[in-house]
Amino acid sequence: MTSLTSPTIGPVALIGGGPGDDALVTVRGRELLGLADVVIADRLGPRGLLEELAPDVEIIDVGKAPGNHAATQDEINALLVTHALAGRRVVRFKGGDPYILGRGSEEREHCRRFGIETEVVPGITSAIAVPAAAGIPLTHRGLSRGFTVISGHEDLDVVPRASGHTLVILMGVKTLRRSATQLMVHGFDAETPVGIIESGCTPDQRVTLGRLGGIADLAVQRRVQNPAVIVVGDVVTLAHDWPQFPAPTSPASETPASTVPTSKIPAPALAGASLERSHHD
């Protein structure tokens, strides 16, 4: 492990804060956070840990929300370098894992250009932990042998569509309708199970279950918002509440589960389409 005791140039630690629960940060992450002089924090990092820091620690909020960035990536890079060159111990505190759609490798390379010692502390990525909190494994014998993680900002025509593969979409709420349409155009069945987990691994976690053909309408109806993780594939049927959800009967007569009229859904099944569960379940 690297040291945080450079006498001239301060070190930078890129810490993955995990999926949202304060308790899911690594021991090393907590250790370096406690030694920091400056913390440059993302919106999705576990905020409770920041409240435990000493009063003299400078906290700089650079959180990015859809359409509203407190700081550009160039500005974040400049903050890291400026504070490190001033001899301060800098922590870049991110949600999830710094290297999974988190631009951590870009920040590390930028620091290295200035000779700044940089340590990367992995975090539990929300792509895996958030589905798990809803009871959804990304792989399961007989259902899925692998998975792909992709940003919702990307075109999805290149993702694997073979049976036995799970797709995880991050930052995909705004583009959900486009993504669902692209997937179906490129061979995904409209009946493919889909799960959307909002605010995963927090007390505000909420799960929406449906099928690919109707998931965009259901998300609008439910007013689904970021942060959310979207899971596409048969493993979604292992979600905590999927057994209550209406399953297809036959291709000829099936009405997609996410668009079944309310009058035709038994009460337990309707609850399955509108779920709020604690992450401790």
C-alpha positions as CSV (number, residue, x, y, z in Angstrom):
1,M,0.0,0.0,0.0
2,T,1.1,3.5,-0.6
3,S,1.8,6.0,2.1
4,L,0.0,9.3,2.8
5,T,3.1,11.0,4.3
6,S,4.9,12.8,1.3
7,P,6.5,15.9,2.7
8,T,6.2,18.0,-0.4
9,I,3.5,16.8,-2.8
10,G,0.4,15.4,-1.2
11,P,-0.9,12.0,-2.3
12,V,-4.2,11.4,-3.9
13,A,-6.5,8.4,-3.1
14,L,-9.3,7.5,-5.5
15,I,-11.7,5.7,-3.2
16,G,-14.7,3.8,-4.3
17,G,-17.5,4.4,-1.8
18,G,-19.6,1.4,-2.8
19,P,-23.3,1.4,-3.7
20,G,-24.6,3.8,-1.2
21,D,-24.7,2.2,2.3
22,D,-22.0,3.7,4.6
23,A,-21.3,0.2,5.9
24,L,-20.2,-1.1,2.5
25,V,-17.1,1.0,2.2
26,T,-13.8,-0.9,2.5
27,V,-11.6,-0.8,5.6
28,R,-8.8,0.8,3.5
29,G,-11.2,3.4,2.1
30,R,-12.3,4.5,5.6
31,E,-8.7,4.6,6.7
32,L,-7.6,7.0,4.0
33,L,-10.8,9.1,4.3
34,G,-9.9,9.6,7.9
35,L,-6.4,10.9,7.0
36,A,-7.6,13.3,4.3
37,D,-7.0,17.1,4.4
38,V,-9.3,17.6,1.4
39,V,-12.2,15.4,0.1
40,I,-13.5,15.9,-3.4
41,A,-16.8,14.1,-3.2
42,D,-19.3,12.8,-5.8
43,R,-23.1,13.0,-5.4
44,L,-23.5,9.2,-5.2
45,G,-20.8,8.4,-2.6
46,P,-22.1,7.5,0.9
47,R,-22.7,11.0,2.4
48,G,-22.9,9.8,6.0
49,L,-19.2,9.2,6.1
50,L,-18.4,12.8,5.2
51,E,-20.3,13.9,8.4
52,E,-17.9,11.9,10.5
53,L,-14.8,13.8,9.2
54,A,-12.9,16.2,11.4
55,P,-14.1,19.8,11.3
56,D,-10.9,21.0,9.6
57,V,-11.3,18.7,6.6
58,E,-12.3,20.6,3.5
59,I,-15.1,18.9,1.6
60,I,-15.6,20.0,-2.0
61,D,-18.8,18.8,-3.6
62,V,-18.4,18.0,-7.3
63,G,-21.5,15.9,-7.7
64,K,-22.9,15.3,-11.1
65,A,-26.7,15.0,-11.6
66,P,-28.3,14.5,-15.0
67,G,-28.2,17.9,-16.7
68,N,-26.5,19.5,-13.7
69,H,-22.8,19.2,-13.2
70,A,-21.4,21.0,-10.2
71,A,-17.9,20.7,-11.8
72,T,-16.7,19.5,-15.2
73,Q,-14.2,16.7,-15.4
74,D,-11.4,19.1,-16.3
75,E,-12.2,21.1,-13.2
76,I,-12.2,18.0,-11.0
77,N,-8.8,17.1,-12.5
78,A,-7.5,20.5,-11.7
79,L,-8.7,20.4,-8.1
80,L,-6.9,17.1,-7.5
81,V,-3.6,18.5,-8.8
82,T,-3.9,21.9,-7.2
83,H,-4.5,20.5,-3.7
84,A,-1.9,17.7,-4.0
85,L,0.8,20.1,-5.2
86,A,0.0,22.3,-2.2
87,G,1.0,19.4,0.0
88,R,-2.5,18.3,1.1
89,R,-3.6,14.7,1.4
90,V,-6.4,14.5,-1.1
91,V,-9.2,11.9,-1.3
92,R,-11.4,11.7,-4.4
93,F,-14.5,10.0,-3.0
94,K,-16.7,8.3,-5.6
95,G,-19.8,6.1,-5.6
96,G,-19.4,2.5,-6.6
97,D,-16.0,1.6,-8.0
98,P,-13.7,4.3,-9.4
99,Y,-12.9,2.2,-12.5
100,I,-16.5,1.2,-13.5
101,L,-17.9,4.0,-15.5
102,G,-16.4,6.4,-12.9
103,R,-13.6,8.0,-14.9
104,G,-11.2,7.1,-12.1
105,S,-8.5,5.9,-14.6
106,E,-8.6,9.4,-16.3
107,E,-8.1,11.1,-12.9
108,R,-5.2,8.8,-12.0
109,E,-3.5,9.4,-15.3
110,H,-3.9,13.2,-14.9
111,C,-2.3,13.0,-11.4
112,R,0.6,10.9,-12.7
113,R,1.5,13.5,-15.3
114,F,2.3,15.9,-12.4
115,G,4.2,13.2,-10.4
116,I,1.5,12.8,-7.8
117,E,1.5,9.6,-5.9
118,T,-2.0,8.0,-6.4
119,E,-3.7,5.0,-4.8
120,V,-6.8,3.4,-6.1
121,V,-9.1,1.8,-3.5
122,P,-11.7,-0.4,-5.2
123,G,-15.3,-0.1,-4.2
124,I,-18.3,-2.4,-4.6
125,T,-19.8,-1.4,-7.9
126,S,-23.5,-0.6,-7.9
127,A,-23.8,-2.7,-11.1
128,I,-23.5,-5.8,-9.0
129,A,-24.5,-4.7,-5.4
130,V,-27.7,-2.9,-6.2
131,P,-29.3,-5.8,-8.2
132,A,-28.2,-8.1,-5.4
133,A,-30.0,-5.9,-2.8
134,A,-33.2,-6.5,-4.8
135,G,-32.5,-10.3,-4.9
136,I,-31.2,-10.3,-8.5
137,P,-27.9,-12.1,-9.1
138,L,-26.2,-11.3,-12.4
139,T,-25.2,-14.9,-13.0
140,H,-27.2,-18.0,-12.0
141,R,-26.8,-21.5,-13.1
142,G,-29.3,-22.3,-15.9
143,L,-30.2,-18.6,-16.4
144,S,-27.1,-16.5,-17.0
145,R,-23.4,-17.4,-17.6
146,G,-22.2,-13.8,-17.8
147,F,-23.1,-10.1,-17.9
148,T,-22.4,-6.9,-19.6
149,V,-22.3,-3.5,-17.9
150,I,-22.9,-0.5,-20.1
151,S,-23.9,3.2,-19.8
152,G,-27.4,4.2,-20.9
153,H,-25.8,7.0,-22.8
154,E,-24.4,4.4,-25.3
155,D,-26.1,2.7,-28.3
156,L,-27.0,-0.8,-27.3
157,D,-26.9,-2.5,-30.6
158,V,-23.6,-4.1,-29.8
159,V,-24.5,-5.9,-26.6
160,P,-24.7,-9.7,-26.5
161,R,-28.2,-10.9,-27.0
162,A,-27.7,-14.6,-26.6
163,S,-29.7,-16.5,-24.0
164,G,-27.9,-16.9,-20.8
165,H,-26.5,-13.4,-20.6
166,T,-27.5,-10.4,-18.4
167,L,-27.4,-6.8,-19.3
168,V,-26.9,-4.1,-16.7
169,I,-27.5,-0.5,-17.7
170,L,-26.2,2.4,-15.5
171,M,-27.3,6.0,-15.9
172,G,-30.1,4.8,-18.1
173,V,-33.4,6.2,-16.9
174,K,-33.5,9.2,-19.3
175,T,-32.8,7.0,-22.3
176,L,-34.8,3.9,-21.2
177,R,-37.4,4.1,-24.0
178,R,-34.7,4.4,-26.6
179,S,-32.7,1.6,-25.0
180,A,-35.6,-0.8,-24.8
181,T,-36.5,-0.1,-28.4
182,Q,-32.9,-0.7,-29.6
183,L,-32.7,-4.0,-27.7
184,M,-35.9,-5.3,-29.3
185,V,-34.9,-4.1,-32.7
186,H,-31.7,-6.1,-32.3
187,G,-33.3,-9.3,-31.2
188,F,-34.3,-9.1,-27.6
189,D,-37.8,-10.5,-26.9
190,A,-40.4,-8.1,-25.7
191,E,-41.1,-10.5,-22.8
192,T,-37.6,-10.3,-21.5
193,P,-37.8,-9.6,-17.7
194,V,-36.5,-6.2,-16.6
195,G,-35.8,-4.8,-13.1
196,I,-35.2,-1.2,-12.2
197,I,-33.7,-0.5,-8.8
198,E,-33.8,3.1,-7.6
199,S,-31.5,4.4,-4.8
200,G,-30.2,0.9,-4.2
201,C,-28.6,-0.2,-0.9
202,T,-30.2,2.8,0.9
203,P,-33.4,3.1,3.0
204,D,-35.1,4.7,-0.1
205,Q,-34.5,1.7,-2.3
206,R,-37.5,1.0,-4.7
207,V,-37.8,-1.8,-7.2
208,T,-39.9,-1.8,-10.4
209,L,-40.4,-5.1,-12.2
210,G,-41.7,-5.5,-15.7
211,R,-40.9,-6.7,-19.2
212,L,-38.9,-5.1,-22.0
213,G,-41.9,-4.3,-24.2
214,G,-43.6,-2.2,-21.5
215,I,-40.9,-1.1,-19.1
216,A,-40.6,2.4,-20.5
217,D,-44.3,3.1,-19.9
218,L,-44.2,1.5,-16.5
219,A,-41.2,3.7,-15.6
220,V,-43.1,6.8,-16.6
221,Q,-46.1,5.7,-14.6
222,R,-44.0,5.0,-11.6
223,R,-42.0,8.2,-12.0
224,V,-38.7,6.3,-11.9
225,Q,-35.7,8.6,-11.3
226,N,-31.9,8.3,-11.1
227,P,-29.9,7.0,-9.5
228,A,-31.1,3.7,-10.8
229,V,-29.7,0.4,-12.0
230,I,-31.5,-1.4,-14.8
231,V,-31.2,-5.2,-15.2
232,V,-32.3,-7.0,-18.4
233,G,-32.5,-10.8,-18.5
234,D,-33.9,-13.9,-17.1
235,V,-32.2,-13.5,-13.7
236,V,-34.7,-10.7,-12.9
237,T,-37.2,-13.5,-12.2
238,L,-35.2,-14.3,-9.1
239,A,-36.0,-10.8,-7.6
240,H,-37.4,-11.0,-4.1
241,D,-41.0,-10.2,-5.4
242,W,-41.0,-11.7,-8.9
243,P,-43.1,-14.7,-7.8
244,Q,-46.0,-12.3,-7.1
245,F,-45.6,-10.8,-10.6
246,P,-47.9,-12.1,-13.4
247,A,-46.1,-14.4,-15.8
248,P,-46.9,-15.0,-19.5
249,T,-49.3,-17.8,-20.2
250,S,-48.8,-18.2,-24.0
251,P,-47.3,-16.1,-26.8
252,A,-50.7,-15.8,-28.5
253,S,-52.7,-14.6,-25.6
254,E,-50.2,-12.9,-23.3
255,T,-50.6,-9.3,-22.3
256,P,-47.2,-8.0,-21.2
257,A,-47.0,-8.1,-17.4
258,S,-46.0,-4.4,-17.1
259,T,-49.1,-3.3,-19.1
260,V,-51.8,-5.6,-17.8
261,P,-54.9,-3.5,-17.0
262,T,-55.4,-3.0,-13.3
263,S,-58.8,-4.7,-13.3
264,K,-57.1,-7.9,-14.6
265,I,-54.3,-8.1,-12.0
266,P,-54.9,-9.9,-8.7
267,A,-54.0,-7.7,-5.7
268,P,-50.7,-9.6,-4.9
269,A,-49.5,-9.4,-8.5
270,L,-50.2,-5.6,-8.7
271,A,-48.1,-5.2,-5.6
272,G,-45.3,-6.9,-7.4
273,A,-45.2,-4.2,-10.1
274,S,-45.0,-1.4,-7.5
275,L,-42.4,-2.4,-4.9
276,E,-40.6,-0.6,-2.1
277,R,-38.3,-2.7,0.0
278,S,-35.6,-2.0,2.5
279,H,-32.1,-2.9,1.3
280,H,-31.8,-5.0,4.5
281,D,-34.3,-7.6,3.0
